[in-house]
Amino acid sequence: MKNRESNIELLRIVLMIMIIVHHVIVHGYALEKNIKDFSHANRTVYSELFINSFVIVGVNTFIFISGYFGIKFRLRNLISIIFQAFFYSICISLVFFLTSSIKISFTDFVKSILPISGNVWWYLGVYLGLYFISPFLNKGVEFIDNRQLVLLLAGLLYLDSFSGFIFRTVAGDGYTIFHFISIYLLARLLNKFNFKIKTPIYYFIGLAIFLFGGILVLLALGKPQFAWRLFSYNNPILIISAIMLFYSFKEIKIQNNAINLVSSAVFGIYLIHDHPLIRKIIVYFLNQVQGKDSILLLILNICIIVIVIFSIGASIELLRKYIFYKVEYKMFQLWRTNVWLERNKKMLRSQFQLQIIK
């Protein structure tokens, strides 16, 4: 924990809060549905759009962090991520199966056993793809000359943020490994060039307001489908916003073990709150308490549910890490020992035979 930069760990916490807020607005308050059927939307939809214009950058910024510092491919980390996914997918499904009236179909049961292949969490599958390819990306950035690297990245961003964002080809709406690779390499390049910017937080705020304004204009023109498209992750505005948010935290000087500890739980918080079954509870809760025409009640509900989700999720994940840390460590050590024995079986057999002869 002590070696981790607390300013970046604080950013991770803020980003997870942003992602929870985004999910509450999009899933709980059905923002996408309200936008596409804007004529029947309630009065709070403008407040939801305004808030979402700020928090939508969460995923892009997480990937930017990974790219800026570089993913270090370690087998133990990979096993830990996969174990987390299996643990939460199976446990949540079992809890609902045993205690809830919600019926779990055979398809959902299979998905709970194979959460990565079953796409229980879209982000997990795409991130693992990036995790596997990151060593190649890191080496490429290291050995390709700067001029060629800039040209290659420009081509990727063109396909991602023009062909993908405008025409919905190649990278789609940004929920793809192509988009993740583009953001990752952009971050690696900015790190390599030691890019700096003054007062990035003002740019972040300005871009969020500009995004909100663009959405309002498209809605006024009767183009709700295009208004919603502005929230696509490969929107150039959101990519630049993620960069500005990252640099807003990068220069903060802070070192705090409590921040580092809480930050270590954010991935678990994501897996818990964005599981499809947990999402149903969140939607049900908001349908019961939301004030459809009260902006104040909207903000109050969002604050309460975000605090509850983050607190409960962090507590569960930190407890899980405490209980299973030694189990995961021993499993990894056992696996590594077995691999070493397999690789060196002939050598060990020869040494054993020599000992017998002596």
C-alpha contacts under 8 A as a table, 3 or more apart, distances in Angstrom:
res1	aa1	res2	aa2	distance
1	M	4	R	5.54
1	M	257	N	6.36
1	M	260	N	5.87
1	M	261	L	6.91
2	K	5	E	7.92
2	K	255	Q	7.99
2	K	257	N	6.42
2	K	260	N	7.81
4	R	9	E	7.37
4	R	260	N	6.94
5	E	8	I	5.61
5	E	9	E	6.33
5	E	254	I	7.66
5	E	255	Q	6.68
5	E	260	N	7.96
6	S	9	E	4.73
6	S	10	L	5.85
6	S	254	I	5.73
6	S	255	Q	4.96
6	S	256	N	5.88
6	S	257	N	7.57
6	S	259	I	6.35
6	S	260	N	5.96
7	N	10	L	5.09
7	N	11	L	6.32
7	N	249	F	5.96
7	N	250	K	6.46
7	N	251	E	7.87
7	N	252	I	5.82
7	N	253	K	6.58
7	N	254	I	5.70
7	N	255	Q	7.23
8	I	11	L	4.86
8	I	12	R	6.31
8	I	249	F	6.54
8	I	250	K	6.55
9	E	12	R	4.99
9	E	13	I	6.47
9	E	259	I	6.54
9	E	260	N	5.75
9	E	263	S	5.48
10	L	13	I	5.11
10	L	14	V	6.31
10	L	259	I	6.16
10	L	260	N	7.54
10	L	263	S	6.88
11	L	14	V	4.99
11	L	15	L	6.02
11	L	246	F	7.54
11	L	249	F	6.44
12	R	15	L	5.00
12	R	16	M	6.21
12	R	62	F	7.18
12	R	263	S	6.27
12	R	266	V	7.31
13	I	16	M	5.21
13	I	17	I	6.35
13	I	262	V	7.48
13	I	263	S	5.60
13	I	266	V	6.60
14	V	17	I	5.11
14	V	18	M	6.20
15	L	18	M	4.88
15	L	19	I	6.16
15	L	55	V	7.87
15	L	58	G	4.96
15	L	59	V	7.73
15	L	61	T	7.56
15	L	62	F	7.33
16	M	19	I	4.97
16	M	20	I	6.19
16	M	58	G	7.02
16	M	266	V	6.34
16	M	269	I	7.95
16	M	270	Y	7.33
17	I	20	I	5.13
17	I	21	V	6.20
17	I	306	V	6.95
17	I	310	F	7.35
18	M	21	V	5.11
18	M	22	H	6.13
18	M	55	V	4.74
18	M	56	I	7.23
18	M	58	G	5.95
19	I	22	H	4.96
19	I	23	H	6.15
19	I	55	V	6.63
19	I	56	I	7.18
19	I	58	G	5.65
19	I	59	V	7.38
20	I	23	H	5.08
20	I	24	V	6.10
20	I	270	Y	7.97
20	I	273	H	7.82
20	I	306	V	6.35
20	I	309	I	7.93
21	V	24	V	5.06
21	V	25	I	6.20
21	V	52	N	7.86
21	V	55	V	7.07
21	V	302	I	6.79
21	V	306	V	6.54
22	H	25	I	5.22
22	H	26	V	5.96
22	H	52	N	6.02
22	H	55	V	6.14
22	H	56	I	6.38
23	H	26	V	5.10
23	H	27	H	5.43
23	H	28	G	7.04
23	H	274	D	7.88
24	V	27	H	5.52
24	V	28	G	4.73
24	V	29	Y	6.56
24	V	282	I	7.50
24	V	283	V	7.83
24	V	302	I	7.07
25	I	28	G	5.53
25	I	29	Y	4.86
25	I	30	A	6.56
25	I	31	L	6.05
25	I	48	E	6.48
25	I	52	N	7.43
26	V	29	Y	5.76
26	V	30	A	4.93
26	V	31	L	4.69
26	V	32	E	6.25
27	H	30	A	5.03
27	H	31	L	7.21
27	H	279	R	7.61
27	H	283	V	6.56
28	G	282	I	6.36
28	G	283	V	4.35
28	G	284	Y	7.79
28	G	286	L	5.95
28	G	287	N	7.43
29	Y	283	V	7.54
29	Y	286	L	7.27
29	Y	287	N	7.93
30	A	33	K	5.44
30	A	34	N	6.27
31	L	34	N	5.02
31	L	35	I	6.12
31	L	45	V	7.18
31	L	48	E	7.26
31	L	49	L	7.81
32	E	35	I	5.17
32	E	36	K	6.28
32	E	228	W	6.88
33	K	36	K	5.27
33	K	37	D	6.09
34	N	37	D	5.06
34	N	38	F	5.35
34	N	40	H	7.19
34	N	41	A	5.09
34	N	42	N	7.91
34	N	45	V	7.36
35	I	38	F	4.67
35	I	41	A	7.18
35	I	45	V	7.98
35	I	224	P	5.84
35	I	225	Q	7.62
35	I	227	A	7.78
35	I	228	W	6.81
36	K	224	P	5.30
36	K	225	Q	5.93
36	K	228	W	7.63
37	D	40	H	5.94
37	D	41	A	6.65
37	D	224	P	7.73
38	F	41	A	4.98
38	F	219	L	7.89
38	F	224	P	6.98
41	A	45	V	6.54
42	N	45	V	5.89
42	N	292	K	6.15
42	N	293	D	6.32
43	R	46	Y	6.84
43	R	292	K	7.15
43	R	293	D	5.33
43	R	294	S	7.76
44	T	47	S	5.27
44	T	48	E	6.30
44	T	292	K	6.64
44	T	293	D	5.81
44	T	294	S	6.65
44	T	295	I	5.63
44	T	298	L	7.40
45	V	48	E	4.96
45	V	49	L	6.11
46	Y	49	L	5.06
46	Y	50	F	6.15
47	S	50	F	5.04
47	S	51	I	6.19
47	S	295	I	6.92
48	E	51	I	5.24
48	E	52	N	6.01
49	L	52	N	5.08
49	L	53	S	6.10
49	L	212	F	6.82
50	F	53	S	5.24
50	F	54	F	7.07
50	F	209	I	7.67
50	F	212	F	5.86
51	I	54	F	5.53
51	I	55	V	6.51
52	N	55	V	5.07
52	N	56	I	5.54
53	S	56	I	5.85
53	S	208	A	5.27
53	S	209	I	7.22
53	S	211	L	6.34
53	S	212	F	5.83
53	S	231	F	7.70
54	F	57	V	6.88
54	F	205	I	7.58
54	F	208	A	5.34
55	V	58	G	6.08
56	I	59	V	7.48
56	I	231	F	7.01
56	I	233	Y	7.98
56	I	238	L	7.67
57	V	60	N	5.47
57	V	61	T	6.10
57	V	233	Y	7.60
57	V	238	L	5.93
57	V	239	I	7.63
57	V	241	S	6.77
57	V	242	A	5.54
58	G	61	T	5.33
58	G	62	F	6.31
58	G	242	A	7.48
59	V	62	F	5.14
59	V	63	I	6.43
59	V	233	Y	7.95
60	N	63	I	5.27
60	N	64	F	6.12
60	N	180	F	7.94
60	N	183	I	7.25
60	N	233	Y	6.85
60	N	238	L	7.60
60	N	239	I	6.62
60	N	242	A	5.89
61	T	64	F	4.81
61	T	65	I	6.16
61	T	242	A	4.75
61	T	243	I	6.89
61	T	245	L	7.40
61	T	246	F	6.55
62	F	65	I	5.21
62	F	66	S	6.50
63	I	66	S	5.03
63	I	67	G	6.22
63	I	180	F	6.59
63	I	183	I	6.56
63	I	184	Y	6.13
64	F	67	G	5.03
64	F	68	Y	5.95
64	F	183	I	5.88
64	F	184	Y	5.67
64	F	186	L	7.78
64	F	187	A	5.46
64	F	242	A	7.41
64	F	243	I	7.28
64	F	246	F	7.77
65	I	68	Y	5.12
65	I	69	F	6.28
65	I	70	G	7.96
65	I	187	A	7.41
65	I	246	F	7.40
66	S	69	F	5.69
66	S	70	G	5.42
66	S	71	I	5.75
66	S	184	Y	6.74
67	G	70	G	4.77
67	G	71	I	6.76
67	G	183	I	7.19
67	G	184	Y	4.08
67	G	185	L	6.29
67	G	186	L	7.48
67	G	187	A	4.92
67	G	188	R	5.24
68	Y	184	Y	7.19
68	Y	187	A	4.55
68	Y	188	R	4.89
68	Y	189	L	7.96
68	Y	190	L	7.39
68	Y	191	N	5.71
69	F	188	R	7.39
69	F	191	N	7.80
70	G	134	S	7.79
70	G	138	N	7.04
70	G	188	R	7.02
71	I	131	Y	6.89
71	I	134	S	6.25
71	I	135	P	7.63
72	K	134	S	7.90
72	K	135	P	7.49
73	F	77	N	7.64
73	F	78	L	7.71
73	F	131	Y	6.95
73	F	132	F	7.50
73	F	134	S	7.42
73	F	135	P	6.75
74	R	77	N	5.37
74	R	78	L	6.37
75	L	78	L	5.02
75	L	79	I	6.14
76	R	79	I	5.14
76	R	80	S	6.12
76	R	332	F	6.46
77	N	80	S	4.98
77	N	81	I	6.24
78	L	81	I	5.23
78	L	82	I	6.29
79	I	82	I	5.19
79	I	83	F	5.94
79	I	332	F	7.91
80	S	83	F	5.07
80	S	84	Q	6.11
80	S	328	E	7.06
81	I	84	Q	5.16
81	I	85	A	6.40
82	I	85	A	5.16
82	I	86	F	6.31
83	F	86	F	5.16
83	F	87	F	5.95
84	Q	87	F	5.09
84	Q	88	Y	6.19
84	Q	268	G	7.33
85	A	88	Y	5.52
85	A	89	S	5.95
85	A	115	P	6.70
85	A	116	I	7.58
85	A	271	L	7.06
86	F	89	S	5.24
86	F	90	I	5.93
86	F	112	S	7.45
86	F	113	I	6.89
86	F	114	L	7.43
86	F	115	P	6.54
87	F	90	I	5.56
87	F	91	C	5.90
88	Y	91	C	5.14
88	Y	92	I	5.73
88	Y	271	L	6.91
88	Y	272	I	6.70
89	S	92	I	5.54
89	S	93	S	6.15
89	S	112	S	5.02
89	S	113	I	7.22
89	S	115	P	6.42
89	S	120	V	7.88
89	S	275	H	7.47
90	I	93	S	5.21
90	I	94	L	6.06
90	I	112	S	5.33
90	I	113	I	6.26
91	C	94	L	5.08
91	C	95	V	6.11
92	I	95	V	5.16
92	I	96	F	6.28
92	I	277	L	7.63
92	I	278	I	8.00
93	S	96	F	5.26
93	S	97	F	6.03
93	S	104	I	7.84
93	S	109	F	7.44
93	S	112	S	6.62
93	S	277	L	7.58
94	L	97	F	4.93
94	L	98	L	6.07
95	V	98	L	5.31
95	V	99	T	5.91
95	V	100	S	7.54
96	F	99	T	5.29
96	F	100	S	4.81
96	F	101	S	7.75
96	F	102	I	6.99
96	F	277	L	7.74
97	F	100	S	6.02
97	F	101	S	7.84
97	F	102	I	7.49
97	F	103	K	7.17
97	F	104	I	6.70
100	S	103	K	7.81
104	I	108	D	6.04
104	I	109	F	6.58
105	S	108	D	5.17
105	S	109	F	6.23
106	F	109	F	4.94
106	F	110	V	6.26
107	T	110	V	5.20
107	T	111	K	6.24
108	D	111	K	4.93
108	D	112	S	6.17
109	F	112	S	5.11
109	F	113	I	6.57
110	V	113	I	5.19
110	V	114	L	6.18
110	V	118	G	7.54
111	K	114	L	4.89
111	K	115	P	5.07
111	K	116	I	8.00
111	K	117	S	7.43
111	K	118	G	4.54
111	K	119	N	7.39
111	K	120	V	6.64
112	S	115	P	5.14
112	S	118	G	7.53
112	S	120	V	7.43
114	L	117	S	5.62
114	L	118	G	5.62
115	P	118	G	4.87
115	P	119	N	5.87
115	P	120	V	5.17
115	P	121	W	7.40
116	I	119	N	5.24
116	I	120	V	6.58
116	I	121	W	7.31
116	I	124	L	6.92
116	I	125	G	5.62
117	S	125	G	7.48
119	N	122	W	5.35
119	N	124	L	7.92
119	N	125	G	6.65
120	V	275	H	6.78
120	V	276	P	7.16
121	W	124	L	5.49
121	W	125	G	7.00
121	W	271	L	7.40
121	W	274	D	7.24
121	W	275	H	6.89
122	W	125	G	5.66
122	W	126	V	6.58
122	W	175	Y	7.91
123	Y	126	V	5.32
123	Y	127	Y	5.90
123	Y	175	Y	7.77
124	L	127	Y	5.15
124	L	128	L	6.09
125	G	128	L	5.26
125	G	129	G	6.39
126	V	129	G	5.08
126	V	130	L	6.43
126	V	175	Y	7.89
126	V	176	T	6.41
126	V	177	I	5.39
126	V	180	F	7.80
127	Y	130	L	4.95
127	Y	131	Y	6.04
127	Y	177	I	7.42
127	Y	180	F	7.71
128	L	131	Y	4.73
128	L	132	F	6.22
129	G	132	F	5.33
129	G	133	I	6.39
129	G	177	I	6.75
130	L	133	I	5.15
130	L	134	S	5.76
130	L	177	I	6.56
130	L	180	F	6.96
130	L	181	I	6.72
131	Y	134	S	5.27
131	Y	135	P	7.98
132	F	135	P	7.16
133	I	136	F	5.63
133	I	137	L	6.54
134	S	137	L	4.92
134	S	138	N	5.99
135	P	138	N	5.12
135	P	139	K	6.24
136	F	139	K	5.25
136	F	140	G	6.11
137	L	140	G	5.03
137	L	141	V	6.28
137	L	185	L	7.25
138	N	141	V	5.33
138	N	142	E	6.26
138	N	188	R	7.90
139	K	142	E	4.96
139	K	143	F	6.17
140	G	143	F	5.43
140	G	144	I	5.68
141	V	144	I	5.70
141	V	149	L	7.02
141	V	185	L	7.72
141	V	188	R	7.20
141	V	189	L	7.32
144	I	148	Q	6.67
144	I	149	L	6.08
145	D	148	Q	5.62
145	D	149	L	6.10
146	N	149	L	4.92
146	N	150	V	6.16
147	R	150	V	5.29
147	R	151	L	6.45
148	Q	151	L	5.10
148	Q	152	L	6.16
149	L	152	L	5.13
149	L	153	L	6.12
150	V	153	L	5.16
150	V	154	A	6.03
150	V	189	L	7.97
151	L	154	A	5.06
151	L	155	G	6.30
152	L	155	G	5.17
152	L	156	L	6.35
153	L	156	L	4.99
153	L	157	L	6.09
153	L	182	S	7.11
153	L	185	L	7.07
153	L	186	L	6.88
154	A	157	L	5.18
154	A	158	Y	6.06
155	G	158	Y	5.07
155	G	159	L	6.34
156	L	159	L	5.24
156	L	160	D	6.02
156	L	182	S	6.01
157	L	160	D	4.81
157	L	161	S	5.51
157	L	162	F	7.47
157	L	182	S	6.19
158	Y	161	S	5.46
158	Y	162	F	5.15
158	Y	163	S	6.55
159	L	162	F	5.69
159	L	163	S	4.76
159	L	164	G	5.97
159	L	170	V	6.62
159	L	171	A	7.13
160	D	163	S	6.02
160	D	164	G	4.82
160	D	165	F	6.69
160	D	170	V	6.91
160	D	171	A	5.26
160	D	172	G	7.88
160	D	174	G	7.56
160	D	178	F	7.24
160	D	179	H	6.00
160	D	182	S	7.24
160	D	234	N	6.29
161	S	164	G	5.50
161	S	165	F	4.99
161	S	166	I	7.36
161	S	234	N	5.17
161	S	235	N	5.90
161	S	236	P	5.86
162	F	165	F	5.21
162	F	166	I	5.33
162	F	167	F	7.19
163	S	166	I	5.64
163	S	167	F	5.15
163	S	168	R	6.38
163	S	169	T	5.61
163	S	170	V	6.79
163	S	171	A	7.62
164	G	167	F	5.61
164	G	168	R	4.43
164	G	169	T	4.68
164	G	170	V	5.54
164	G	171	A	4.68
164	G	172	G	4.83
164	G	173	D	6.42
164	G	174	G	7.51
164	G	234	N	7.18
165	F	168	R	5.61
165	F	169	T	7.80
165	F	171	A	7.61
165	F	172	G	6.63
165	F	173	D	6.01
165	F	174	G	7.72
165	F	229	R	7.99
165	F	232	S	7.11
165	F	234	N	5.80
165	F	235	N	5.85
168	R	171	A	6.98
168	R	172	G	4.52
168	R	173	D	6.49
169	T	172	G	5.26
170	V	178	F	7.67
171	A	174	G	5.64
171	A	175	Y	7.54
171	A	176	T	6.03
171	A	177	I	7.94
171	A	178	F	5.70
171	A	179	H	5.90
171	A	234	N	7.84
172	G	175	Y	7.08
172	G	176	T	7.22
173	D	176	T	7.76
173	D	229	R	7.86
173	D	232	S	5.02
173	D	233	Y	6.17
173	D	234	N	6.13
174	G	178	F	7.78
174	G	179	H	5.29
174	G	180	F	7.74
174	G	232	S	6.16
174	G	233	Y	4.71
174	G	234	N	4.78
175	Y	179	H	7.03
175	Y	233	Y	7.05
176	T	179	H	5.49
176	T	180	F	6.57
177	I	180	F	4.87
177	I	181	I	6.03
178	F	181	I	5.20
178	F	182	S	6.30
179	H	182	S	5.07
179	H	183	I	6.31
179	H	234	N	6.70
180	F	183	I	5.25
180	F	184	Y	6.00
181	I	184	Y	4.98
181	I	185	L	6.07
182	S	185	L	5.36
182	S	186	L	6.12
183	I	186	L	5.04
183	I	187	A	6.20
183	I	239	I	7.69
184	Y	187	A	5.26
184	Y	188	R	6.29
185	L	188	R	4.91
185	L	189	L	6.08
186	L	189	L	5.16
186	L	190	L	6.28
187	A	190	L	5.16
187	A	191	N	6.17
188	R	191	N	5.14
188	R	192	K	6.13
189	L	192	K	4.97
189	L	193	F	6.19
190	L	193	F	5.14
190	L	194	N	5.96
190	L	195	F	5.20
191	N	194	N	4.94
191	N	195	F	6.37
192	K	195	F	7.85
196	K	247	Y	7.78
197	I	200	P	6.17
197	I	247	Y	7.40
199	T	202	Y	5.93
199	T	203	Y	7.35
199	T	248	S	7.19
200	P	203	Y	5.16
200	P	204	F	6.30
200	P	244	M	4.95
200	P	245	L	6.92
200	P	247	Y	6.25
200	P	248	S	5.38
201	I	204	F	4.95
201	I	205	I	6.24
201	I	244	M	6.27
201	I	245	L	6.28
201	I	247	Y	7.92
201	I	248	S	5.27
202	Y	205	I	5.17
202	Y	206	G	6.02
203	Y	206	G	4.98
203	Y	207	L	5.97
203	Y	241	S	7.46
203	Y	244	M	6.48
204	F	207	L	5.25
204	F	208	A	6.26
204	F	241	S	5.14
204	F	242	A	7.77
204	F	244	M	5.37
204	F	245	L	6.01
205	I	208	A	5.20
205	I	209	I	6.30
206	G	209	I	5.21
206	G	210	F	6.06
207	L	210	F	4.88
207	L	211	L	6.04
207	L	237	I	6.69
207	L	241	S	6.35
208	A	211	L	5.06
208	A	212	F	6.26
208	A	241	S	7.41
209	I	212	F	5.01
209	I	213	G	6.12
210	F	213	G	5.01
210	F	214	G	6.18
211	L	214	G	5.11
211	L	215	I	6.35
211	L	230	L	7.41
211	L	237	I	7.31
212	F	215	I	5.17
212	F	216	L	6.35
213	G	216	L	5.10
213	G	217	V	6.27
214	G	217	V	5.14
214	G	218	L	6.33
214	G	227	A	7.53
215	I	218	L	5.22
215	I	219	L	6.16
215	I	227	A	4.82
215	I	228	W	7.47
215	I	230	L	7.11
216	L	219	L	5.08
216	L	220	A	6.09
216	L	227	A	7.63
217	V	220	A	5.07
217	V	221	L	6.25
218	L	221	L	4.99
218	L	222	G	6.33
218	L	223	K	5.17
218	L	224	P	6.52
218	L	226	F	6.83
218	L	227	A	5.42
219	L	222	G	5.03
219	L	223	K	5.39
219	L	224	P	5.26
219	L	227	A	6.30
220	A	223	K	7.50
223	K	226	F	5.51
223	K	227	A	6.30
224	P	227	A	4.82
224	P	228	W	6.27
225	Q	228	W	5.37
225	Q	229	R	6.41
226	F	229	R	4.92
226	F	230	L	6.78
227	A	230	L	5.62
227	A	231	F	7.87
228	W	231	F	5.74
228	W	232	S	7.73
229	R	232	S	5.42
230	L	235	N	6.29
231	F	235	N	7.01
231	F	238	L	7.82
232	S	235	N	5.51
233	Y	238	L	6.40
233	Y	239	I	7.34
234	N	238	L	6.95
234	N	239	I	6.64
235	N	238	L	5.38
235	N	239	I	6.52
236	P	239	I	5.03
236	P	240	I	6.22
237	I	240	I	5.29
237	I	241	S	6.02
238	L	241	S	4.84
238	L	242	A	6.08
239	I	242	A	5.22
239	I	243	I	6.51
240	I	243	I	5.08
240	I	244	M	6.29
241	S	244	M	5.07
241	S	245	L	6.14
242	A	245	L	5.14
242	A	246	F	6.16
243	I	246	F	5.17
243	I	247	Y	6.31
244	M	247	Y	5.24
244	M	248	S	6.10
245	L	248	S	5.02
245	L	249	F	6.78
246	F	249	F	5.55
246	F	250	K	6.14
247	Y	250	K	4.74
247	Y	251	E	6.77
248	S	251	E	6.68
248	S	252	I	7.64
249	F	252	I	5.40
256	N	259	I	5.47
256	N	260	N	6.52
257	N	260	N	4.92
257	N	261	L	6.05
258	A	261	L	5.05
258	A	262	V	6.27
259	I	262	V	5.29
259	I	263	S	6.01
260	N	263	S	5.03
260	N	264	S	6.30
261	L	264	S	5.31
261	L	265	A	7.19
262	V	265	A	5.50
262	V	266	V	7.16
262	V	314	A	6.90
263	S	266	V	5.47
264	S	267	F	7.33
265	A	268	G	5.36
265	A	269	I	6.30
265	A	313	G	7.90
265	A	314	A	5.44
265	A	317	E	5.67
265	A	318	L	6.11
266	V	269	I	4.92
266	V	270	Y	6.30
266	V	314	A	6.92
267	F	270	Y	5.07
267	F	271	L	6.34
268	G	271	L	5.06
268	G	272	I	6.15
268	G	313	G	6.86
268	G	314	A	7.21
268	G	317	E	5.43
269	I	272	I	5.20
269	I	273	H	6.11
269	I	309	I	7.73
269	I	310	F	6.53
269	I	313	G	4.58
269	I	314	A	5.87
269	I	317	E	6.91
270	Y	273	H	5.53
270	Y	274	D	5.80
271	L	274	D	5.67
271	L	275	H	6.04
272	I	275	H	5.65
272	I	278	I	7.11
272	I	313	G	6.41
273	H	278	I	5.81
273	H	279	R	6.46
273	H	309	I	6.77
273	H	313	G	7.26
274	D	278	I	6.61
274	D	279	R	5.83
275	H	278	I	5.33
275	H	279	R	6.03
276	P	279	R	4.98
276	P	280	K	6.47
277	L	280	K	5.22
277	L	281	I	6.90
278	I	281	I	5.20
278	I	282	I	6.52
279	R	282	I	5.09
279	R	283	V	6.21
280	K	283	V	5.12
280	K	284	Y	6.06
281	I	284	Y	5.03
281	I	285	F	6.07
282	I	285	F	5.15
282	I	286	L	6.25
283	V	286	L	5.27
283	V	287	N	6.14
284	Y	287	N	5.14
284	Y	288	Q	6.40
285	F	288	Q	5.23
285	F	289	V	6.45
286	L	289	V	5.26
286	L	290	Q	5.30
286	L	301	N	7.80
287	N	290	Q	5.83
289	V	301	N	7.82
290	Q	297	L	7.08
290	Q	298	L	6.60
290	Q	301	N	7.01
291	G	294	S	5.28
291	G	295	I	7.93
291	G	297	L	5.95
291	G	298	L	6.50
292	K	298	L	7.77
294	S	297	L	5.24
294	S	298	L	6.16
295	I	298	L	4.95
295	I	299	I	6.32
296	L	299	I	5.31
296	L	300	L	6.17
297	L	300	L	4.92
297	L	301	N	5.94
298	L	301	N	5.24
298	L	302	I	6.20
299	I	302	I	5.13
299	I	303	C	6.15
300	L	303	C	5.17
300	L	304	I	6.18
301	N	304	I	5.21
301	N	305	I	6.11
302	I	305	I	5.38
302	I	306	V	5.96
303	C	306	V	5.27
303	C	307	I	6.16
304	I	307	I	5.28
304	I	308	V	6.18
305	I	308	V	5.00
305	I	309	I	5.94
306	V	309	I	5.15
306	V	310	F	5.94
307	I	310	F	5.26
307	I	311	S	5.88
308	V	311	S	5.27
308	V	312	I	5.95
309	I	312	I	5.44
309	I	313	G	5.74
310	F	313	G	5.15
310	F	314	A	5.85
311	S	314	A	5.28
311	S	315	S	6.12
312	I	315	S	5.17
312	I	316	I	6.16
313	G	316	I	5.26
313	G	317	E	6.10
314	A	317	E	5.17
314	A	318	L	5.97
315	S	318	L	5.32
315	S	319	L	6.10
316	I	319	L	5.18
316	I	320	R	6.07
317	E	320	R	4.94
317	E	321	K	6.08
318	L	321	K	5.05
318	L	322	Y	6.15
319	L	322	Y	5.06
319	L	323	I	6.22
320	R	323	I	5.21
320	R	324	F	5.87
320	R	325	Y	7.95
321	K	324	F	5.29
321	K	325	Y	5.32
322	Y	325	Y	5.65
323	I	326	K	7.21
323	I	327	V	7.74
324	F	327	V	4.91
324	F	328	E	5.96
325	Y	328	E	5.28
325	Y	329	Y	6.09
326	K	329	Y	4.95
326	K	330	K	6.01
327	V	330	K	5.23
327	V	331	M	6.11
328	E	331	M	5.09
328	E	332	F	6.15
329	Y	332	F	5.19
329	Y	333	Q	6.13
330	K	333	Q	4.98
330	K	334	L	5.95
331	M	334	L	5.12
331	M	335	W	6.09
332	F	335	W	5.06
332	F	336	R	6.05
333	Q	336	R	5.10
333	Q	337	T	6.03
334	L	337	T	5.07
334	L	338	N	6.19
335	W	338	N	5.18
335	W	339	V	6.25
336	R	339	V	5.14
336	R	340	W	6.16
337	T	340	W	5.09
337	T	341	L	6.13
338	N	341	L	5.05
338	N	342	E	6.18
339	V	342	E	5.13
339	V	343	R	6.21
340	W	343	R	5.15
340	W	344	N	6.10
341	L	344	N	5.16
341	L	345	K	5.53
342	E	345	K	5.21
343	R	346	K	7.87
344	N	347	M	5.26
344	N	348	L	6.15
345	K	348	L	5.20
345	K	349	R	6.05
346	K	349	R	5.07
346	K	350	S	6.17
347	M	350	S	5.18
347	M	351	Q	6.26
348	L	351	Q	5.10
348	L	352	F	6.08
349	R	352	F	5.07
349	R	353	Q	6.21
350	S	353	Q	5.13
350	S	354	L	6.20
351	Q	354	L	5.06
351	Q	355	Q	6.25
352	F	355	Q	5.11
352	F	356	I	6.44
353	Q	356	I	5.11
353	Q	357	I	6.33
354	L	357	I	5.10
354	L	358	K	6.25
355	Q	358	K	5.17
